[in-house]
Amino acid sequence: MSISHPEIKKLYGLAAGRCSICKMDVFGNDVHIGEMAHIIAKSLKGARGNEALSGGRNSYDNLILLCANHHTEVDQNPNFYTVEKLQSIKAEHEKTVASLFDTPKERDNDLSFLKIFMRFVPFTRLRYFVEHLPTSVKLELCSVGDMFEAHCKDNPHLYPLNDQNLQGYFDTFIRSYYDLWYVISGSTDVEGRQQSIFSQADERFYLHMERKHLPYEKVAELNDILNEKNSKFITAYMNLIDFIRGNYKEVDLNSYQ
């Protein structure tokens, strides 16, 4: 059985004629490059084909609009692109599309928040600031928290964000930042006294772990903690970047002055 016209119209309409992953216009330059990919394959031998299916295989619920490149990628990587992940990608994309028309003022507020934040935070350099952890870290990393707190104080009407997907990514990012910075800026007990974990900034604005003032066991413990929290921070940071690039193209991530 082929895909019915009502199902096709619903799929293309709710996705705004764009790939649900890369957001590419599937009608670019008058050439149709859109493909109605099956979340659960039509054949049991296809990608995710042995997964349980409640509705029809050609129903809207089992389809996701993709460009040709991402259709190939999705079907060649079924372990990564699981049924749950594809359903989440589809729902997130359609919700973002709807928000463009349902609440234009709310979207404008979210754009304002992002643009102000990027203007005063060296956002595209954050990964560079933490690349030498757990040994050292750039002092400029603290600008994330400083700017976020000042931004919320000066513009309380802009946060929390209106786009719940954006809010989720940003909240995970800022929480992971505070979890990491709490350790970097903190202290630990050494023989009854409080010892700072990192030194004051040197002439190159690097903070260094105070290894010579900390017991070996404590250094090893802190290394594990910092590696874990830094990994979570970088993951949250990259996920936020990907979401903004895909859904808020008006935002210049490199606008820091």
MOKARA-V22550 format. One record per helix or strand of 3 or more residues. SS is the DSSP state (@ for helix, = for strand). FROM is the first residue (numbers start at 1). TO is the last residue. If there is no record, write none. Layout:
# MOKARA-V22550
SS_FROM_TO + SS_FROM_TO
This chain:
# MOKARA-V22550
@_5_14 + @_28_30 + =_34_38 + @_60_62 + =_63_67 + @_68_76 + @_83_102 + @_104_120 + @_123_129 + =_136_138 + @_139_154 + @_156_158 + @_164_184 + =_187_190 + =_193_196 + =_206_209 + @_211_213 + @_216_247
